[in-house]
Amino acid sequence: MNLSQARRAAWGSFAGAVVDWYDFLLYGITAALVFNRAFFPQISPTMGTLVAFATFGVGFLFRPLGGVVFGHFGDRLGRKRMLMLTVWMMGLATALIGLLPSFATIGWWAPTLLVILRAIQGFAVGGEWGGAALLSVENAPAGRKAFYSSGVQVGYGVGLLLSTGLVSLVSHLTSDSDFLRWGWRIPFLFSVVLVMFAWWIRSGMVESREFEQQVAQQSGDEKKRTLPVIEALRQHPGAFLLIIALRLCELLTMYIVTTFALNYSTANLGLSRDLFLNIGLLVGGVSCLTIPCFAFMADRFGRRRIYITGALLGAISAFPFFMALESQSTWWILFFSLMLANLAHDMVVCVQQPMFTELFGAHYRYSGAGVGYQVASVVGGGFTPFIAVALVSFSGGSWHGVAIYLTAGCLFSALTAMLMKPSRHQQAGEE
């Protein structure tokens, strides 16, 4: 295996992941602080928050479609071409959100265009993960696939760090009224700079060797056969359900800590918005170290061991996290935020790239892993903040329903990992 090629693939996957996750997470942070007032001011504050988080979920609804479309062409034309498109599409949609007039200026056209741009964001990121994961996994040396592909998830942490940091900086430098009027737009426009950087990095990548070998071995009839996503469903129907179950822990822990808790703590507990913005900064920064560290351990000691440990840590930290919020103890809030987002979350995501992609054959892997990953995002992540806000609203302000929701999701993921069998596409010794 060419180590230089493996490193270039890893860096290219990382750079694009930073852009896509910066853009995608920035929307969630801003939805919690601004969109209910800037785009939905004609309804009550609670309903405005619910609608703002519903638009956050719209992006997740379009992620499977992006997985299907980009996965299809990625399996036919190559991983690199699709990754060059996704990074531009995501950056353009994000910059346009930053230029979008508010409800006060153009009325209901404002939320309508916001939803359209959010859908484009979801479509782009839907094609990103599968291609980025595949390029890094398929080019990685045997026995080091989790570590070499961990940059895809580190990109999430850097994207979280950049998005939260820039929002926090602008929030600190502007008044509440200025932040609501124009300050929130600056982080969205900054996406253009990140896109240019990612394009430069990715232009030096080479196509996956495993993909090229697979294409060379296929006959003309095989290349014209069933759509890759249909082939993946036919050959491995249970793999899609496995991915959904295995992603619940990851999605619930991260979005409850970084998105829902930001809104809940400011609206229900009167805590400063800067507290969770700063926690988001810390979580993003720490994940840049913990994810590759846990990935290295997973390559050495086994992926499932690391995954199950993380999921169980998430389950036991759910109720203490909300008890810390209720007590308004900054130290305990910080401690259990790190338990959920940097131990539980990072231990389960560090192994996902090889774990998920190896569930499928190479000639339909982009479609299979990509679509499965994005469908799981809809089921377990896209509407998590919305569901959490609804649970609190229906229970008269109580957090207990959300804590049960988080605990159950983590336990279900842990049980799934315990019961799953090694894939026939997995290389020996890499479980």
Protein Blocks (a to p, Z undefined) as FASTA:
>chain_A
ZZklmmmmmmmmmmmmmmmmmmmmmmmmmmmmmmmmmmmmmbcfklmmmmmmmmmmmmmm
mmmmmmmmmmmmmmmnojklmmmmmmmmmmmmmmmmmmpccfklnommlmmmmmmmmmmm
mmmmmmmmmmmmmmmmmmpcehilmmmmmmmmmmmmmmmmmmmmmmmmmmmmpcfklmmm
mmmmmmmmmmmmmmmmmmmmmmmpccdfklmmmmmmpcfklmmmccfklmmmmmmmmlmm
mmmmmmmmmmmmmmmmmmmmmmmmmmmnopafklmmmmmmmmmmmmmmmmmmmmmmmmmn
opklmmmmmmmmmmmmmmmmmmmmmnopaklmmmmmmmmmmmmmmmmmmmmmmmmmmmpc
fklmmmmmmmmmmmmmmmmmmmmmmmmmmmmmmnoopaklmmmmmmmmmmmmmmmmmmpc
cdfkbcehiZZ
